[in-house]
Amino acid sequence: MMMARLRLLLAALWGGFLLCVAFAAAPNAFAVLERAQAGAYVARLFALEANTSLALALILMLMARRLTRDLGGKAFSLDFLLPAGAMFCTVAGYYALQPMLAAAKAGQGGLSFGALHAISFAFFGLKILLVLALAWRSSAKP
Protein backbone atom coordinates (compact mmCIF):
# COMPACT_ATOMS: atom_id res chain seq x y z
CA MET A 1 0.00 0.00 0.00
CA MET A 2 2.82 2.39 0.84
CA MET A 3 4.52 1.72 -2.50
CA ALA A 4 1.30 2.46 -4.39
CA ARG A 5 1.02 5.81 -2.62
CA LEU A 6 4.65 6.60 -3.33
CA ARG A 7 4.08 5.72 -7.00
CA LEU A 8 1.13 8.13 -7.10
CA LEU A 9 3.18 10.88 -5.45
CA LEU A 10 6.12 10.44 -7.84
CA ALA A 11 3.91 10.32 -10.93
CA ALA A 12 1.96 13.41 -9.83
CA LEU A 13 5.11 15.38 -9.01
CA TRP A 14 6.68 14.36 -12.32
CA GLY A 15 3.56 15.41 -14.22
CA GLY A 16 3.49 18.75 -12.41
CA PHE A 17 7.17 19.30 -13.11
CA LEU A 18 6.67 18.63 -16.83
CA LEU A 19 3.69 20.98 -16.99
CA CYS A 20 5.64 23.68 -15.16
CA VAL A 21 8.54 23.38 -17.61
CA ALA A 22 6.22 23.39 -20.63
CA PHE A 23 3.80 26.14 -19.64
CA ALA A 24 5.70 28.38 -17.22
CA ALA A 25 9.48 28.15 -17.16
CA ALA A 26 10.36 27.79 -20.83
CA PRO A 27 7.89 30.29 -22.33
CA ASN A 28 8.60 32.91 -19.69
CA ALA A 29 12.34 32.68 -20.27
CA PHE A 30 11.78 33.86 -23.83
CA ALA A 31 9.39 36.56 -22.61
CA VAL A 32 11.87 38.25 -20.26
CA LEU A 33 15.37 37.36 -21.48
CA GLU A 34 17.25 38.10 -24.65
CA ARG A 35 16.92 35.28 -27.18
CA ALA A 36 20.46 33.91 -26.67
CA GLN A 37 20.15 34.01 -22.86
CA ALA A 38 16.71 32.42 -22.98
CA GLY A 39 17.99 29.68 -25.27
CA ALA A 40 20.87 28.91 -22.92
CA TYR A 41 18.55 28.87 -19.91
CA VAL A 42 15.98 26.63 -21.60
CA ALA A 43 18.72 24.27 -22.83
CA ARG A 44 19.88 23.85 -19.23
CA LEU A 45 16.29 23.48 -18.04
CA PHE A 46 15.57 20.69 -20.54
CA ALA A 47 18.84 18.93 -19.64
CA LEU A 48 17.73 18.90 -16.00
CA GLU A 49 14.26 17.74 -17.02
CA ALA A 50 15.64 14.91 -19.18
CA ASN A 51 17.88 13.58 -16.41
CA THR A 52 15.03 13.82 -13.89
CA SER A 53 12.66 12.08 -16.30
CA LEU A 54 15.07 9.19 -16.85
CA ALA A 55 15.48 8.68 -13.12
CA LEU A 56 11.76 8.89 -12.36
CA ALA A 57 10.83 6.63 -15.27
CA LEU A 58 13.27 3.99 -14.09
CA ILE A 59 12.08 4.21 -10.49
CA LEU A 60 8.42 4.00 -11.52
CA MET A 61 9.11 1.07 -13.86
CA LEU A 62 10.83 -0.81 -11.04
CA MET A 63 7.96 0.00 -8.68
CA ALA A 64 5.43 -1.26 -11.24
CA ARG A 65 7.38 -4.51 -11.65
CA ARG A 66 7.50 -4.97 -7.88
CA LEU A 67 3.80 -4.24 -7.41
CA THR A 68 2.75 -6.59 -10.22
CA ARG A 69 5.03 -9.31 -8.89
CA ASP A 70 3.60 -8.94 -5.40
CA LEU A 71 0.03 -8.97 -6.71
CA GLY A 72 0.62 -11.71 -9.29
CA GLY A 73 -0.19 -9.54 -12.30
CA LYS A 74 1.20 -9.36 -15.83
CA ALA A 75 4.89 -8.58 -16.21
CA PHE A 76 4.33 -5.76 -18.69
CA SER A 77 1.26 -4.00 -17.35
CA LEU A 78 0.11 -0.56 -18.40
CA ASP A 79 1.61 0.73 -15.16
CA PHE A 80 4.99 -0.44 -16.47
CA LEU A 81 4.46 0.61 -20.09
CA LEU A 82 3.44 4.22 -19.33
CA PRO A 83 6.75 5.19 -17.66
CA ALA A 84 8.62 3.07 -20.24
CA GLY A 85 6.95 5.12 -22.98
CA ALA A 86 7.87 8.33 -21.17
CA MET A 87 11.46 7.10 -20.97
CA PHE A 88 11.44 6.40 -24.70
CA CYS A 89 10.12 9.92 -25.36
CA THR A 90 12.94 11.35 -23.23
CA VAL A 91 15.65 9.37 -24.97
CA ALA A 92 14.32 10.07 -28.46
CA GLY A 93 13.10 13.61 -27.88
CA TYR A 94 16.08 14.91 -25.95
CA TYR A 95 19.14 12.68 -26.16
CA ALA A 96 18.75 11.64 -29.82
CA LEU A 97 17.56 15.00 -31.14
CA GLN A 98 19.84 17.31 -29.13
CA PRO A 99 22.95 16.69 -31.30
CA MET A 100 20.79 17.01 -34.41
CA LEU A 101 19.42 20.35 -33.19
CA ALA A 102 22.94 21.64 -32.59
CA ALA A 103 23.97 20.56 -36.08
CA ALA A 104 20.89 22.20 -37.61
CA LYS A 105 21.75 25.48 -35.84
CA ALA A 106 25.16 25.28 -37.54
CA GLY A 107 23.49 24.75 -40.92
CA GLN A 108 24.27 21.03 -41.11
CA GLY A 109 22.06 17.96 -41.27
CA GLY A 110 19.10 16.91 -43.34
CA LEU A 111 16.32 18.54 -41.30
CA SER A 112 15.87 22.17 -40.37
CA PHE A 113 16.03 23.41 -36.80
CA GLY A 114 12.28 24.13 -36.94
CA ALA A 115 11.43 20.60 -38.07
CA LEU A 116 13.62 19.04 -35.37
CA HIS A 117 12.17 21.39 -32.76
CA ALA A 118 8.66 20.30 -33.79
CA ILE A 119 9.61 16.63 -33.43
CA SER A 120 11.14 17.30 -30.03
CA PHE A 121 8.02 19.23 -29.01
CA ALA A 122 5.83 16.28 -30.05
CA PHE A 123 7.89 13.83 -27.97
CA PHE A 124 7.69 16.17 -24.97
CA GLY A 125 3.91 16.53 -25.36
CA LEU A 126 3.49 12.77 -25.61
CA LYS A 127 5.64 12.32 -22.51
CA ILE A 128 3.39 14.72 -20.59
CA LEU A 129 0.31 12.75 -21.63
CA LEU A 130 1.91 9.43 -20.64
CA VAL A 131 2.97 10.71 -17.22
CA LEU A 132 -0.41 12.30 -16.53
CA ALA A 133 -2.12 9.05 -17.55
CA LEU A 134 0.14 7.21 -15.11
CA ALA A 135 -0.71 9.64 -12.32
CA TRP A 136 -4.43 9.30 -13.09
CA ARG A 137 -4.21 5.48 -13.13
CA SER A 138 -2.23 5.50 -9.90
CA SER A 139 -4.82 7.68 -8.18
CA ALA A 140 -7.64 5.29 -9.16
CA LYS A 141 -5.98 2.30 -7.50
CA PRO A 142 -6.28 1.61 -3.76
VEXPASE-329530 format. One record per residue (C-alpha): x, y, z; residue in one letter. Coordinates in steps of 0.2 Angstrom, whole numbers, plus 5000, padded with zeros to 4 digits. Layout:
BEGIN
+------+------+------+------+
!    x !    y !    z ! rest !
+------+------+------+------+
!    X !    Y !    Z !    A !
...
+------+------+------+------+
! end
This chain:
BEGIN
+------+------+------+------+
!    x !    y !    z ! rest !
+------+------+------+------+
! 5000 ! 5000 ! 5000 !    M !
! 5014 ! 5012 ! 5004 !    M !
! 5023 ! 5009 ! 4988 !    M !
! 5007 ! 5012 ! 4978 !    A !
! 5005 ! 5029 ! 4987 !    R !
! 5023 ! 5033 ! 4983 !    L !
! 5020 ! 5029 ! 4965 !    R !
! 5006 ! 5041 ! 4965 !    L !
! 5016 ! 5054 ! 4973 !    L !
! 5031 ! 5052 ! 4961 !    L !
! 5020 ! 5052 ! 4945 !    A !
! 5010 ! 5067 ! 4951 !    A !
! 5026 ! 5077 ! 4955 !    L !
! 5033 ! 5072 ! 4938 !    W !
! 5018 ! 5077 ! 4929 !    G !
! 5017 ! 5094 ! 4938 !    G !
! 5036 ! 5096 ! 4934 !    F !
! 5033 ! 5093 ! 4916 !    L !
! 5018 ! 5105 ! 4915 !    L !
! 5028 ! 5118 ! 4924 !    C !
! 5043 ! 5117 ! 4912 !    V !
! 5031 ! 5117 ! 4897 !    A !
! 5019 ! 5131 ! 4902 !    F !
! 5028 ! 5142 ! 4914 !    A !
! 5047 ! 5141 ! 4914 !    A !
! 5052 ! 5139 ! 4896 !    A !
! 5039 ! 5151 ! 4888 !    P !
! 5043 ! 5165 ! 4902 !    N !
! 5062 ! 5163 ! 4899 !    A !
! 5059 ! 5169 ! 4881 !    F !
! 5047 ! 5183 ! 4887 !    A !
! 5059 ! 5191 ! 4899 !    V !
! 5077 ! 5187 ! 4893 !    L !
! 5086 ! 5191 ! 4877 !    E !
! 5085 ! 5176 ! 4864 !    R !
! 5102 ! 5170 ! 4867 !    A !
! 5101 ! 5170 ! 4886 !    Q !
! 5084 ! 5162 ! 4885 !    A !
! 5090 ! 5148 ! 4874 !    G !
! 5104 ! 5145 ! 4885 !    A !
! 5093 ! 5144 ! 4900 !    Y !
! 5080 ! 5133 ! 4892 !    V !
! 5094 ! 5121 ! 4886 !    A !
! 5099 ! 5119 ! 4904 !    R !
! 5081 ! 5117 ! 4910 !    L !
! 5078 ! 5103 ! 4897 !    F !
! 5094 ! 5095 ! 4902 !    A !
! 5089 ! 5095 ! 4920 !    L !
! 5071 ! 5089 ! 4915 !    E !
! 5078 ! 5075 ! 4904 !    A !
! 5089 ! 5068 ! 4918 !    N !
! 5075 ! 5069 ! 4931 !    T !
! 5063 ! 5060 ! 4919 !    S !
! 5075 ! 5046 ! 4916 !    L !
! 5077 ! 5043 ! 4934 !    A !
! 5059 ! 5044 ! 4938 !    L !
! 5054 ! 5033 ! 4924 !    A !
! 5066 ! 5020 ! 4930 !    L !
! 5060 ! 5021 ! 4948 !    I !
! 5042 ! 5020 ! 4942 !    L !
! 5046 ! 5005 ! 4931 !    M !
! 5054 ! 4996 ! 4945 !    L !
! 5040 ! 5000 ! 4957 !    M !
! 5027 ! 4994 ! 4944 !    A !
! 5037 ! 4977 ! 4942 !    R !
! 5038 ! 4975 ! 4961 !    R !
! 5019 ! 4979 ! 4963 !    L !
! 5014 ! 4967 ! 4949 !    T !
! 5025 ! 4953 ! 4956 !    R !
! 5018 ! 4955 ! 4973 !    D !
! 5000 ! 4955 ! 4966 !    L !
! 5003 ! 4941 ! 4954 !    G !
! 4999 ! 4952 ! 4939 !    G !
! 5006 ! 4953 ! 4921 !    K !
! 5024 ! 4957 ! 4919 !    A !
! 5022 ! 4971 ! 4907 !    F !
! 5006 ! 4980 ! 4913 !    S !
! 5001 ! 4997 ! 4908 !    L !
! 5008 ! 5004 ! 4924 !    D !
! 5025 ! 4998 ! 4918 !    F !
! 5022 ! 5003 ! 4900 !    L !
! 5017 ! 5021 ! 4903 !    L !
! 5034 ! 5026 ! 4912 !    P !
! 5043 ! 5015 ! 4899 !    A !
! 5035 ! 5026 ! 4885 !    G !
! 5039 ! 5042 ! 4894 !    A !
! 5057 ! 5036 ! 4895 !    M !
! 5057 ! 5032 ! 4876 !    F !
! 5051 ! 5050 ! 4873 !    C !
! 5065 ! 5057 ! 4884 !    T !
! 5078 ! 5047 ! 4875 !    V !
! 5072 ! 5050 ! 4858 !    A !
! 5065 ! 5068 ! 4861 !    G !
! 5080 ! 5075 ! 4870 !    Y !
! 5096 ! 5063 ! 4869 !    Y !
! 5094 ! 5058 ! 4851 !    A !
! 5088 ! 5075 ! 4844 !    L !
! 5099 ! 5087 ! 4854 !    Q !
! 5115 ! 5083 ! 4844 !    P !
! 5104 ! 5085 ! 4828 !    M !
! 5097 ! 5102 ! 4834 !    L !
! 5115 ! 5108 ! 4837 !    A !
! 5120 ! 5103 ! 4820 !    A !
! 5104 ! 5111 ! 4812 !    A !
! 5109 ! 5127 ! 4821 !    K !
! 5126 ! 5126 ! 4812 !    A !
! 5117 ! 5124 ! 4795 !    G !
! 5121 ! 5105 ! 4794 !    Q !
! 5110 ! 5090 ! 4794 !    G !
! 5095 ! 5085 ! 4783 !    G !
! 5082 ! 5093 ! 4793 !    L !
! 5079 ! 5111 ! 4798 !    S !
! 5080 ! 5117 ! 4816 !    F !
! 5061 ! 5121 ! 4815 !    G !
! 5057 ! 5103 ! 4810 !    A !
! 5068 ! 5095 ! 4823 !    L !
! 5061 ! 5107 ! 4836 !    H !
! 5043 ! 5102 ! 4831 !    A !
! 5048 ! 5083 ! 4833 !    I !
! 5056 ! 5087 ! 4850 !    S !
! 5040 ! 5096 ! 4855 !    F !
! 5029 ! 5081 ! 4850 !    A !
! 5039 ! 5069 ! 4860 !    F !
! 5038 ! 5081 ! 4875 !    F !
! 5020 ! 5083 ! 4873 !    G !
! 5017 ! 5064 ! 4872 !    L !
! 5028 ! 5062 ! 4887 !    K !
! 5017 ! 5074 ! 4897 !    I !
! 5002 ! 5064 ! 4892 !    L !
! 5010 ! 5047 ! 4897 !    L !
! 5015 ! 5054 ! 4914 !    V !
! 4998 ! 5061 ! 4917 !    L !
! 4989 ! 5045 ! 4912 !    A !
! 5001 ! 5036 ! 4924 !    L !
! 4996 ! 5048 ! 4938 !    A !
! 4978 ! 5047 ! 4935 !    W !
! 4979 ! 5027 ! 4934 !    R !
! 4989 ! 5027 ! 4951 !    S !
! 4976 ! 5038 ! 4959 !    S !
! 4962 ! 5026 ! 4954 !    A !
! 4970 ! 5012 ! 4963 !    K !
! 4969 ! 5008 ! 4981 !    P !
+------+------+------+------+
! end
